[in-house]
Amino acid sequence: MILTSGVVFTVACLGVASAQLTFADNKVVTYPPYVPVKRGAYIVELEHSKAGPSIAAYTASFNSISDVWVSSQFSTLFNGLAVSTSDSIGATQLASVQGVKRVWPVRYHRLPYRMSATNITYPYLHQPTGVSRALHELGLNGKGIKIGIVDTGVDYTHPELGNCWKTTDCPWQYGADFIGDKFDSSSPNPIIIPNPTPMDCDGHGTHVSGILNGQGPNVYGVAPGATYGMYRVFSCPVNGNVASTDDIILRGIEAAYQDGHDIISLSLGGGSWPEDPISVACSKLVKKGVVVVAANGNEGANGLYTAGTPAVGHGVIAVGSIDNWNITGAIAEFTTPQGSRPVLLSTPGSDRYPFIFEADVPVVAPVDSSGSPLGCTGYSVSLSGKIAVIQRGVCSFAQKAAAAQAAGAIGVVVYNNVAGTLSPS
């Protein structure tokens, strides 16, 4: 058998998708019909002027309008109001009030609720991401940094997240619940009764907290020495969804800023534009010197212009995972009396010794001294100048390679002992 090594490069193409907003009279925003909005609820953005009316004056003005009720005021990061109206009052009437810059329908934000069947940890990921070096070599564990998380809450009783809430030496010193357990987005008037603490009843926020604050021994976070705040803005699972609204999320963001966090994390969002209220608030956070990290969304397969708000805010760090549908690596051409066949190889583990040969190299499938194809007990035959094909299993890849090298092999190809691809580790 003869092996010839080569490398294959692949190019991925992106499809194009578009999203649109309609601006009626340059002030009223209308979402596409597939975007869920709360009936009779609006975010009113106000013109910003130091000489203009105060937020309290605007609130009094809107409350004086029949069938209009102001539910929230925003003046720190977003200049505006959250208002509710009867069916007789619409966005156009609200936009006609002097000083109104824009009127947005209040959107629902929904996270699909899926319970994992198993607990999965990938501790080795701290190596390629540089987290291990930052923690153990450079001693950077987040100490002295305050991190606010706007999410579904946190199970702060978890032993690897501190098992505490706002006690001495507890990592959780800040936070609040802004929504409670009874919020149902399918109801025309969802109930909002915040709890005393932002206890998680979904799991998403606890998952995010583990990435950041995991104390071990099973889960180690990237900043276990930081001080944290959790701002719960999502409901418990109801009818298969965990939900929130624009105004609730805005309240959580403003509270996180007022507590003085250096970094604010938002693993939430939906397709929109930088002018959207949540994006505006996060853009202003960045201008005030806060590092804002937000999820880029889960709609990348739909093409361009699918990034979510507030990740599209100016200066916001947008983060998303990538699943590459193309497997890249080396292609080895195996030649036998029956013909040639390309075989996909994983990327070699060392740049110093690439798996490339100047001439064709003989390939053998030896058995070790115990008569096994596993190559764990050494070889009694010479493998000089050859590549050894060895079955995966029992001993480590390093042991297999060392045994083959001791017998004179110049390379090793390990094949899987079960269906599917594998990566040496």
TORKOL-4160 file (C-alpha; in steps of 0.2 Angstrom, whole numbers, padded with zeros to 4 digits, m for minus):
425
<pt num="1" X="0000" Y="0000" Z="0000"/>
<pt num="2" X="0007" Y="0017" Z="m0005"/>
<pt num="3" X="0001" Y="0034" Z="0003"/>
<pt num="4" X="0002" Y="0051" Z="m0005"/>
<pt num="5" X="m0002" Y="0066" Z="0006"/>
<pt num="6" X="m0011" Y="0082" Z="0000"/>
<pt num="7" X="m0021" Y="0096" Z="0007"/>
<pt num="8" X="m0039" Y="0101" Z="0002"/>
<pt num="9" X="m0045" Y="0119" Z="0004"/>
<pt num="10" X="m0064" Y="0123" Z="0004"/>
<pt num="11" X="m0074" Y="0139" Z="0002"/>
<pt num="12" X="m0091" Y="0142" Z="0010"/>
<pt num="13" X="m0103" Y="0153" Z="0002"/>
<pt num="14" X="m0116" Y="0164" Z="0011"/>
<pt num="15" X="m0134" Y="0165" Z="0007"/>
<pt num="16" X="m0143" Y="0182" Z="0008"/>
<pt num="17" X="m0158" Y="0185" Z="0018"/>
<pt num="18" X="m0166" Y="0202" Z="0022"/>
<pt num="19" X="m0176" Y="0209" Z="0037"/>
<pt num="20" X="m0186" Y="0225" Z="0036"/>
<pt num="21" X="m0194" Y="0238" Z="0047"/>
<pt num="22" X="m0207" Y="0251" Z="0041"/>
<pt num="23" X="m0206" Y="0269" Z="0048"/>
<pt num="24" X="m0223" Y="0277" Z="0046"/>
<pt num="25" X="m0222" Y="0296" Z="0047"/>
<pt num="26" X="m0204" Y="0294" Z="0051"/>
<pt num="27" X="m0208" Y="0291" Z="0069"/>
<pt num="28" X="m0218" Y="0275" Z="0070"/>
<pt num="29" X="m0209" Y="0258" Z="0068"/>
<pt num="30" X="m0219" Y="0244" Z="0062"/>
<pt num="31" X="m0212" Y="0226" Z="0063"/>
<pt num="32" X="m0215" Y="0212" Z="0050"/>
<pt num="33" X="m0230" Y="0202" Z="0055"/>
<pt num="34" X="m0220" Y="0187" Z="0061"/>
<pt num="35" X="m0212" Y="0197" Z="0075"/>
<pt num="36" X="m0222" Y="0195" Z="0091"/>
<pt num="37" X="m0227" Y="0211" Z="0099"/>
<pt num="38" X="m0237" Y="0215" Z="0115"/>
<pt num="39" X="m0254" Y="0222" Z="0111"/>
<pt num="40" X="m0256" Y="0240" Z="0117"/>
<pt num="41" X="m0238" Y="0242" Z="0123"/>
<pt num="42" X="m0225" Y="0254" Z="0116"/>
<pt num="43" X="m0208" Y="0261" Z="0119"/>
<pt num="44" X="m0208" Y="0280" Z="0116"/>
<pt num="45" X="m0191" Y="0287" Z="0112"/>
<pt num="46" X="m0190" Y="0305" Z="0117"/>
<pt num="47" X="m0179" Y="0319" Z="0109"/>
<pt num="48" X="m0164" Y="0323" Z="0120"/>
<pt num="49" X="m0162" Y="0341" Z="0125"/>
<pt num="50" X="m0154" Y="0348" Z="0141"/>
<pt num="51" X="m0166" Y="0363" Z="0139"/>
<pt num="52" X="m0181" Y="0352" Z="0135"/>
<pt num="53" X="m0194" Y="0345" Z="0147"/>
<pt num="54" X="m0188" Y="0332" Z="0160"/>
<pt num="55" X="m0193" Y="0314" Z="0160"/>
<pt num="56" X="m0205" Y="0317" Z="0174"/>
<pt num="57" X="m0213" Y="0331" Z="0164"/>
<pt num="58" X="m0215" Y="0319" Z="0149"/>
<pt num="59" X="m0222" Y="0306" Z="0161"/>
<pt num="60" X="m0235" Y="0318" Z="0167"/>
<pt num="61" X="m0240" Y="0323" Z="0150"/>
<pt num="62" X="m0243" Y="0306" Z="0144"/>
<pt num="63" X="m0252" Y="0301" Z="0159"/>
<pt num="64" X="m0264" Y="0315" Z="0156"/>
<pt num="65" X="m0269" Y="0308" Z="0140"/>
<pt num="66" X="m0285" Y="0297" Z="0141"/>
<pt num="67" X="m0282" Y="0278" Z="0140"/>
<pt num="68" X="m0263" Y="0280" Z="0141"/>
<pt num="69" X="m0253" Y="0274" Z="0156"/>
<pt num="70" X="m0234" Y="0276" Z="0158"/>
<pt num="71" X="m0227" Y="0259" Z="0165"/>
<pt num="72" X="m0208" Y="0263" Z="0165"/>
<pt num="73" X="m0196" Y="0278" Z="0164"/>
<pt num="74" X="m0179" Y="0277" Z="0156"/>
<pt num="75" X="m0167" Y="0292" Z="0157"/>
<pt num="76" X="m0150" Y="0284" Z="0160"/>
<pt num="77" X="m0146" Y="0274" Z="0145"/>
<pt num="78" X="m0162" Y="0276" Z="0134"/>
<pt num="79" X="m0172" Y="0292" Z="0134"/>
<pt num="80" X="m0190" Y="0287" Z="0134"/>
<pt num="81" X="m0205" Y="0279" Z="0142"/>
<pt num="82" X="m0214" Y="0262" Z="0141"/>
<pt num="83" X="m0232" Y="0265" Z="0139"/>
<pt num="84" X="m0248" Y="0255" Z="0139"/>
<pt num="85" X="m0264" Y="0260" Z="0129"/>
<pt num="86" X="m0282" Y="0255" Z="0126"/>
<pt num="87" X="m0287" Y="0249" Z="0109"/>
<pt num="88" X="m0293" Y="0267" Z="0105"/>
<pt num="89" X="m0275" Y="0274" Z="0106"/>
<pt num="90" X="m0262" Y="0269" Z="0093"/>
<pt num="91" X="m0244" Y="0272" Z="0089"/>
<pt num="92" X="m0248" Y="0287" Z="0078"/>
<pt num="93" X="m0257" Y="0296" Z="0092"/>
<pt num="94" X="m0242" Y="0294" Z="0103"/>
<pt num="95" X="m0230" Y="0300" Z="0090"/>
<pt num="96" X="m0240" Y="0316" Z="0088"/>
<pt num="97" X="m0235" Y="0322" Z="0105"/>
<pt num="98" X="m0222" Y="0335" Z="0105"/>
<pt num="99" X="m0204" Y="0329" Z="0109"/>
<pt num="100" X="m0207" Y="0311" Z="0103"/>
<pt num="101" X="m0193" Y="0305" Z="0092"/>
<pt num="102" X="m0199" Y="0287" Z="0088"/>
<pt num="103" X="m0212" Y="0275" Z="0094"/>
<pt num="104" X="m0208" Y="0256" Z="0094"/>
<pt num="105" X="m0221" Y="0242" Z="0098"/>
<pt num="106" X="m0215" Y="0232" Z="0113"/>
<pt num="107" X="m0208" Y="0215" Z="0106"/>
<pt num="108" X="m0209" Y="0199" Z="0115"/>
<pt num="109" X="m0192" Y="0190" Z="0116"/>
<pt num="110" X="m0194" Y="0171" Z="0117"/>
<pt num="111" X="m0181" Y="0158" Z="0121"/>
<pt num="112" X="m0186" Y="0140" Z="0116"/>
<pt num="113" X="m0186" Y="0129" Z="0132"/>
<pt num="114" X="m0176" Y="0113" Z="0130"/>
<pt num="115" X="m0169" Y="0103" Z="0144"/>
<pt num="116" X="m0153" Y="0094" Z="0141"/>
<pt num="117" X="m0154" Y="0075" Z="0143"/>
<pt num="118" X="m0136" Y="0074" Z="0150"/>
<pt num="119" X="m0124" Y="0086" Z="0158"/>
<pt num="120" X="m0109" Y="0089" Z="0146"/>
<pt num="121" X="m0093" Y="0098" Z="0150"/>
<pt num="122" X="m0078" Y="0102" Z="0139"/>
<pt num="123" X="m0064" Y="0106" Z="0151"/>
<pt num="124" X="m0051" Y="0105" Z="0137"/>
<pt num="125" X="m0058" Y="0120" Z="0128"/>
<pt num="126" X="m0049" Y="0131" Z="0140"/>
<pt num="127" X="m0033" Y="0126" Z="0131"/>
<pt num="128" X="m0036" Y="0132" Z="0113"/>
<pt num="129" X="m0046" Y="0147" Z="0119"/>
<pt num="130" X="m0031" Y="0153" Z="0130"/>
<pt num="131" X="m0042" Y="0153" Z="0146"/>
<pt num="132" X="m0030" Y="0141" Z="0154"/>
<pt num="133" X="m0015" Y="0151" Z="0151"/>
<pt num="134" X="m0024" Y="0167" Z="0157"/>
<pt num="135" X="m0029" Y="0159" Z="0173"/>
<pt num="136" X="m0014" Y="0148" Z="0178"/>
<pt num="137" X="0001" Y="0156" Z="0170"/>
<pt num="138" X="m0004" Y="0175" Z="0170"/>
<pt num="139" X="m0015" Y="0174" Z="0186"/>
<pt num="140" X="m0029" Y="0183" Z="0177"/>
<pt num="141" X="m0045" Y="0177" Z="0186"/>
<pt num="142" X="m0056" Y="0192" Z="0185"/>
<pt num="143" X="m0052" Y="0198" Z="0203"/>
<pt num="144" X="m0057" Y="0216" Z="0205"/>
<pt num="145" X="m0069" Y="0216" Z="0190"/>
<pt num="146" X="m0088" Y="0217" Z="0191"/>
<pt num="147" X="m0098" Y="0208" Z="0179"/>
<pt num="148" X="m0117" Y="0210" Z="0177"/>
<pt num="149" X="m0127" Y="0196" Z="0168"/>
<pt num="150" X="m0144" Y="0201" Z="0160"/>
<pt num="151" X="m0152" Y="0184" Z="0158"/>
<pt num="152" X="m0165" Y="0171" Z="0165"/>
<pt num="153" X="m0158" Y="0172" Z="0183"/>
<pt num="154" X="m0145" Y="0160" Z="0191"/>
<pt num="155" X="m0146" Y="0146" Z="0203"/>
<pt num="156" X="m0135" Y="0154" Z="0216"/>
<pt num="157" X="m0137" Y="0139" Z="0227"/>
<pt num="158" X="m0126" Y="0128" Z="0215"/>
<pt num="159" X="m0111" Y="0122" Z="0224"/>
<pt num="160" X="m0100" Y="0127" Z="0209"/>
<pt num="161" X="m0107" Y="0144" Z="0208"/>
<pt num="162" X="m0104" Y="0149" Z="0226"/>
<pt num="163" X="m0120" Y="0143" Z="0235"/>
<pt num="164" X="m0123" Y="0160" Z="0242"/>
<pt num="165" X="m0132" Y="0177" Z="0238"/>
<pt num="166" X="m0125" Y="0194" Z="0243"/>
<pt num="167" X="m0116" Y="0187" Z="0259"/>
<pt num="168" X="m0098" Y="0191" Z="0264"/>
<pt num="169" X="m0086" Y="0184" Z="0251"/>
<pt num="170" X="m0100" Y="0178" Z="0240"/>
<pt num="171" X="m0097" Y="0181" Z="0221"/>
<pt num="172" X="m0115" Y="0186" Z="0219"/>
<pt num="173" X="m0116" Y="0204" Z="0227"/>
<pt num="174" X="m0128" Y="0212" Z="0215"/>
<pt num="175" X="m0144" Y="0209" Z="0205"/>
<pt num="176" X="m0163" Y="0208" Z="0206"/>
<pt num="177" X="m0178" Y="0200" Z="0198"/>
<pt num="178" X="m0188" Y="0211" Z="0186"/>
<pt num="179" X="m0201" Y="0198" Z="0180"/>
<pt num="180" X="m0206" Y="0184" Z="0192"/>
<pt num="181" X="m0212" Y="0167" Z="0189"/>
<pt num="182" X="m0230" Y="0170" Z="0182"/>
<pt num="183" X="m0226" Y="0179" Z="0166"/>
<pt num="184" X="m0235" Y="0171" Z="0151"/>
<pt num="185" X="m0232" Y="0179" Z="0134"/>
<pt num="186" X="m0248" Y="0171" Z="0127"/>
<pt num="187" X="m0259" Y="0181" Z="0139"/>
<pt num="188" X="m0265" Y="0198" Z="0134"/>
<pt num="189" X="m0259" Y="0205" Z="0151"/>
<pt num="190" X="m0245" Y="0195" Z="0157"/>
<pt num="191" X="m0242" Y="0195" Z="0176"/>
<pt num="192" X="m0226" Y="0203" Z="0183"/>
<pt num="193" X="m0223" Y="0199" Z="0201"/>
<pt num="194" X="m0204" Y="0200" Z="0204"/>
<pt num="195" X="m0196" Y="0188" Z="0217"/>
<pt num="196" X="m0184" Y="0194" Z="0231"/>
<pt num="197" X="m0170" Y="0186" Z="0222"/>
<pt num="198" X="m0166" Y="0182" Z="0203"/>
<pt num="199" X="m0167" Y="0163" Z="0206"/>
<pt num="200" X="m0166" Y="0154" Z="0189"/>
<pt num="201" X="m0181" Y="0143" Z="0184"/>
<pt num="202" X="m0175" Y="0140" Z="0166"/>
<pt num="203" X="m0156" Y="0136" Z="0166"/>
<pt num="204" X="m0150" Y="0147" Z="0153"/>
<pt num="205" X="m0143" Y="0160" Z="0165"/>
<pt num="206" X="m0136" Y="0147" Z="0176"/>
<pt num="207" X="m0127" Y="0140" Z="0161"/>
<pt num="208" X="m0120" Y="0157" Z="0156"/>
<pt num="209" X="m0115" Y="0160" Z="0174"/>
<pt num="210" X="m0105" Y="0143" Z="0174"/>
<pt num="211" X="m0095" Y="0149" Z="0159"/>
<pt num="212" X="m0090" Y="0165" Z="0169"/>
<pt num="213" X="m0090" Y="0160" Z="0187"/>
<pt num="214" X="m0088" Y="0141" Z="0188"/>
<pt num="215" X="m0078" Y="0138" Z="0204"/>
<pt num="216" X="m0075" Y="0119" Z="0201"/>
<pt num="217" X="m0071" Y="0105" Z="0203"/>
<pt num="218" X="m0082" Y="0100" Z="0188"/>
<pt num="219" X="m0084" Y="0117" Z="0179"/>
<pt num="220" X="m0071" Y="0131" Z="0179"/>
<pt num="221" X="m0076" Y="0148" Z="0173"/>
<pt num="222" X="m0066" Y="0160" Z="0164"/>
<pt num="223" X="m0067" Y="0173" Z="0178"/>
<pt num="224" X="m0070" Y="0164" Z="0195"/>
<pt num="225" X="m0062" Y="0178" Z="0205"/>
<pt num="226" X="m0074" Y="0192" Z="0198"/>
<pt num="227" X="m0089" Y="0200" Z="0207"/>
<pt num="228" X="m0106" Y="0196" Z="0199"/>
<pt num="229" X="m0123" Y="0203" Z="0197"/>
<pt num="230" X="m0138" Y="0194" Z="0190"/>
<pt num="231" X="m0153" Y="0204" Z="0182"/>
<pt num="232" X="m0167" Y="0192" Z="0179"/>
<pt num="233" X="m0177" Y="0198" Z="0164"/>
<pt num="234" X="m0185" Y="0181" Z="0158"/>
<pt num="235" X="m0200" Y="0171" Z="0164"/>
<pt num="236" X="m0201" Y="0153" Z="0169"/>
<pt num="237" X="m0205" Y="0141" Z="0155"/>
<pt num="238" X="m0223" Y="0143" Z="0150"/>
<pt num="239" X="m0231" Y="0134" Z="0135"/>
<pt num="240" X="m0213" Y="0129" Z="0129"/>
<pt num="241" X="m0206" Y="0147" Z="0129"/>
<pt num="242" X="m0196" Y="0157" Z="0141"/>
<pt num="243" X="m0201" Y="0175" Z="0137"/>
<pt num="244" X="m0198" Y="0194" Z="0141"/>
<pt num="245" X="m0201" Y="0211" Z="0133"/>
<pt num="246" X="m0191" Y="0226" Z="0127"/>
<pt num="247" X="m0196" Y="0236" Z="0142"/>
<pt num="248" X="m0191" Y="0223" Z="0155"/>
<pt num="249" X="m0175" Y="0220" Z="0147"/>
<pt num="250" X="m0171" Y="0239" Z="0147"/>
<pt num="251" X="m0175" Y="0239" Z="0166"/>
<pt num="252" X="m0162" Y="0225" Z="0169"/>
<pt num="253" X="m0149" Y="0234" Z="0158"/>
<pt num="254" X="m0151" Y="0251" Z="0167"/>
<pt num="255" X="m0150" Y="0242" Z="0184"/>
<pt num="256" X="m0134" Y="0233" Z="0179"/>
<pt num="257" X="m0126" Y="0250" Z="0174"/>
<pt num="258" X="m0132" Y="0258" Z="0190"/>
<pt num="259" X="m0123" Y="0245" Z="0200"/>
<pt num="260" X="m0107" Y="0250" Z="0192"/>
<pt num="261" X="m0102" Y="0234" Z="0182"/>
<pt num="262" X="m0087" Y="0235" Z="0171"/>
<pt num="263" X="m0094" Y="0221" Z="0160"/>
<pt num="264" X="m0112" Y="0217" Z="0155"/>
<pt num="265" X="m0116" Y="0201" Z="0147"/>
<pt num="266" X="m0132" Y="0199" Z="0137"/>
<pt num="267" X="m0135" Y="0181" Z="0130"/>
<pt num="268" X="m0151" Y="0187" Z="0122"/>
<pt num="269" X="m0158" Y="0196" Z="0107"/>
<pt num="270" X="m0167" Y="0196" Z="0090"/>
<pt num="271" X="m0166" Y="0202" Z="0073"/>
<pt num="272" X="m0166" Y="0221" Z="0072"/>
<pt num="273" X="m0156" Y="0237" Z="0069"/>
<pt num="274" X="m0144" Y="0248" Z="0080"/>
<pt num="275" X="m0158" Y="0261" Z="0082"/>
<pt num="276" X="m0169" Y="0248" Z="0092"/>
<pt num="277" X="m0171" Y="0253" Z="0110"/>
<pt num="278" X="m0161" Y="0239" Z="0118"/>
<pt num="279" X="m0147" Y="0243" Z="0105"/>
<pt num="280" X="m0147" Y="0261" Z="0109"/>
<pt num="281" X="m0146" Y="0258" Z="0128"/>
<pt num="282" X="m0131" Y="0246" Z="0125"/>
<pt num="283" X="m0122" Y="0258" Z="0113"/>
<pt num="284" X="m0123" Y="0271" Z="0126"/>
<pt num="285" X="m0116" Y="0259" Z="0139"/>
<pt num="286" X="m0101" Y="0257" Z="0128"/>
<pt num="287" X="m0099" Y="0276" Z="0127"/>
<pt num="288" X="m0099" Y="0277" Z="0146"/>
<pt num="289" X="m0084" Y="0265" Z="0146"/>
<pt num="290" X="m0094" Y="0248" Z="0150"/>
<pt num="291" X="m0089" Y="0233" Z="0140"/>
<pt num="292" X="m0105" Y="0225" Z="0133"/>
<pt num="293" X="m0105" Y="0207" Z="0126"/>
<pt num="294" X="m0120" Y="0201" Z="0117"/>
<pt num="295" X="m0126" Y="0186" Z="0108"/>
<pt num="296" X="m0126" Y="0188" Z="0089"/>
<pt num="297" X="m0141" Y="0177" Z="0087"/>
<pt num="298" X="m0146" Y="0159" Z="0081"/>
<pt num="299" X="m0152" Y="0164" Z="0064"/>
<pt num="300" X="m0135" Y="0163" Z="0055"/>
<pt num="301" X="m0141" Y="0150" Z="0043"/>
<pt num="302" X="m0154" Y="0162" Z="0036"/>
<pt num="303" X="m0140" Y="0172" Z="0028"/>
<pt num="304" X="m0135" Y="0191" Z="0030"/>
<pt num="305" X="m0143" Y="0204" Z="0041"/>
<pt num="306" X="m0149" Y="0191" Z="0054"/>
<pt num="307" X="m0138" Y="0197" Z="0068"/>
<pt num="308" X="m0148" Y="0201" Z="0084"/>
<pt num="309" X="m0150" Y="0216" Z="0094"/>
<pt num="310" X="m0141" Y="0222" Z="0105"/>
<pt num="311" X="m0126" Y="0214" Z="0097"/>
<pt num="312" X="m0129" Y="0226" Z="0082"/>
<pt num="313" X="m0127" Y="0241" Z="0094"/>
<pt num="314" X="m0112" Y="0253" Z="0091"/>
<pt num="315" X="m0096" Y="0246" Z="0100"/>
<pt num="316" X="m0105" Y="0231" Z="0107"/>
<pt num="317" X="m0095" Y="0215" Z="0106"/>
<pt num="318" X="m0105" Y="0202" Z="0096"/>
<pt num="319" X="m0102" Y="0184" Z="0100"/>
<pt num="320" X="m0108" Y="0168" Z="0091"/>
<pt num="321" X="m0103" Y="0150" Z="0089"/>
<pt num="322" X="m0099" Y="0143" Z="0072"/>
<pt num="323" X="m0103" Y="0126" Z="0066"/>
<pt num="324" X="m0093" Y="0123" Z="0050"/>
<pt num="325" X="m0102" Y="0111" Z="0038"/>
<pt num="326" X="m0086" Y="0108" Z="0029"/>
<pt num="327" X="m0073" Y="0096" Z="0037"/>
<pt num="328" X="m0056" Y="0103" Z="0033"/>
<pt num="329" X="m0040" Y="0093" Z="0035"/>
<pt num="330" X="m0028" Y="0083" Z="0025"/>
<pt num="331" X="m0032" Y="0070" Z="0012"/>
<pt num="332" X="m0021" Y="0055" Z="0011"/>
<pt num="333" X="m0022" Y="0044" Z="m0005"/>
<pt num="334" X="m0020" Y="0026" Z="m0001"/>
<pt num="335" X="m0015" Y="0015" Z="m0016"/>
<pt num="336" X="m0018" Y="m0004" Z="m0016"/>
<pt num="337" X="m0019" Y="m0018" Z="m0029"/>
<pt num="338" X="m0038" Y="m0015" Z="m0029"/>
<pt num="339" X="m0035" Y="0004" Z="m0033"/>
<pt num="340" X="m0033" Y="0021" Z="m0025"/>
<pt num="341" X="m0045" Y="0029" Z="m0012"/>
<pt num="342" X="m0043" Y="0046" Z="m0003"/>
<pt num="343" X="m0045" Y="0046" Z="0015"/>
<pt num="344" X="m0049" Y="0061" Z="0026"/>
<pt num="345" X="m0036" Y="0064" Z="0040"/>
<pt num="346" X="m0037" Y="0075" Z="0055"/>
<pt num="347" X="m0025" Y="0090" Z="0055"/>
<pt num="348" X="m0008" Y="0084" Z="0061"/>
<pt num="349" X="m0004" Y="0088" Z="0079"/>
<pt num="350" X="0012" Y="0097" Z="0076"/>
<pt num="351" X="0017" Y="0110" Z="0064"/>
<pt num="352" X="0035" Y="0105" Z="0067"/>
<pt num="353" X="0033" Y="0088" Z="0059"/>
<pt num="354" X="0019" Y="0090" Z="0046"/>
<pt num="355" X="0012" Y="0074" Z="0039"/>
<pt num="356" X="0019" Y="0077" Z="0021"/>
<pt num="357" X="0032" Y="0066" Z="0012"/>
<pt num="358" X="0043" Y="0069" Z="m0003"/>
<pt num="359" X="0040" Y="0052" Z="m0010"/>
<pt num="360" X="0027" Y="0038" Z="m0009"/>
<pt num="361" X="0028" Y="0029" Z="0008"/>
<pt num="362" X="0024" Y="0011" Z="0011"/>
<pt num="363" X="0009" Y="0009" Z="0024"/>
<pt num="364" X="0008" Y="m0007" Z="0035"/>
<pt num="365" X="m0005" Y="m0013" Z="0047"/>
<pt num="366" X="0005" Y="m0022" Z="0060"/>
<pt num="367" X="0000" Y="m0031" Z="0076"/>
<pt num="368" X="0009" Y="m0028" Z="0092"/>
<pt num="369" X="0018" Y="m0040" Z="0103"/>
<pt num="370" X="0002" Y="m0046" Z="0110"/>
<pt num="371" X="m0005" Y="m0050" Z="0093"/>
<pt num="372" X="m0017" Y="m0035" Z="0093"/>
<pt num="373" X="m0020" Y="m0021" Z="0080"/>
<pt num="374" X="m0021" Y="m0008" Z="0095"/>
<pt num="375" X="m0002" Y="m0006" Z="0096"/>
<pt num="376" X="m0001" Y="m0004" Z="0114"/>
<pt num="377" X="0012" Y="m0017" Z="0119"/>
<pt num="378" X="0026" Y="m0013" Z="0107"/>
<pt num="379" X="0032" Y="m0022" Z="0091"/>
<pt num="380" X="0043" Y="m0036" Z="0088"/>
<pt num="381" X="0045" Y="m0032" Z="0069"/>
<pt num="382" X="0054" Y="m0018" Z="0061"/>
<pt num="383" X="0043" Y="m0003" Z="0055"/>
<pt num="384" X="0058" Y="0006" Z="0048"/>
<pt num="385" X="0053" Y="0019" Z="0035"/>
<pt num="386" X="0035" Y="0014" Z="0035"/>
<pt num="387" X="0018" Y="0022" Z="0041"/>
<pt num="388" X="0009" Y="0011" Z="0054"/>
<pt num="389" X="m0010" Y="0010" Z="0053"/>
<pt num="390" X="m0016" Y="0007" Z="0071"/>
<pt num="391" X="m0033" Y="0004" Z="0078"/>
<pt num="392" X="m0040" Y="0017" Z="0091"/>
<pt num="393" X="m0043" Y="0010" Z="0109"/>
<pt num="394" X="m0037" Y="0004" Z="0126"/>
<pt num="395" X="m0021" Y="0015" Z="0126"/>
<pt num="396" X="m0018" Y="0033" Z="0122"/>
<pt num="397" X="m0013" Y="0040" Z="0105"/>
<pt num="398" X="0004" Y="0045" Z="0112"/>
<pt num="399" X="0007" Y="0028" Z="0118"/>
<pt num="400" X="0003" Y="0021" Z="0101"/>
<pt num="401" X="0014" Y="0033" Z="0092"/>
<pt num="402" X="0028" Y="0030" Z="0104"/>
<pt num="403" X="0028" Y="0011" Z="0102"/>
<pt num="404" X="0027" Y="0013" Z="0083"/>
<pt num="405" X="0042" Y="0026" Z="0083"/>
<pt num="406" X="0052" Y="0014" Z="0094"/>
<pt num="407" X="0050" Y="0001" Z="0080"/>
<pt num="408" X="0056" Y="0013" Z="0067"/>
<pt num="409" X="0040" Y="0020" Z="0060"/>
<pt num="410" X="0040" Y="0037" Z="0052"/>
<pt num="411" X="0022" Y="0041" Z="0054"/>
<pt num="412" X="0006" Y="0034" Z="0062"/>
<pt num="413" X="m0012" Y="0034" Z="0055"/>
<pt num="414" X="m0025" Y="0029" Z="0069"/>
<pt num="415" X="m0042" Y="0023" Z="0063"/>
<pt num="416" X="m0058" Y="0024" Z="0073"/>
<pt num="417" X="m0064" Y="0008" Z="0081"/>
<pt num="418" X="m0082" Y="0015" Z="0080"/>
<pt num="419" X="m0092" Y="0024" Z="0066"/>
<pt num="420" X="m0088" Y="0042" Z="0064"/>
<pt num="421" X="m0074" Y="0054" Z="0063"/>
<pt num="422" X="m0062" Y="0057" Z="0078"/>
<pt num="423" X="m0050" Y="0071" Z="0083"/>
<pt num="424" X="m0034" Y="0065" Z="0092"/>
<pt num="425" X="m0033" Y="0072" Z="0110"/>
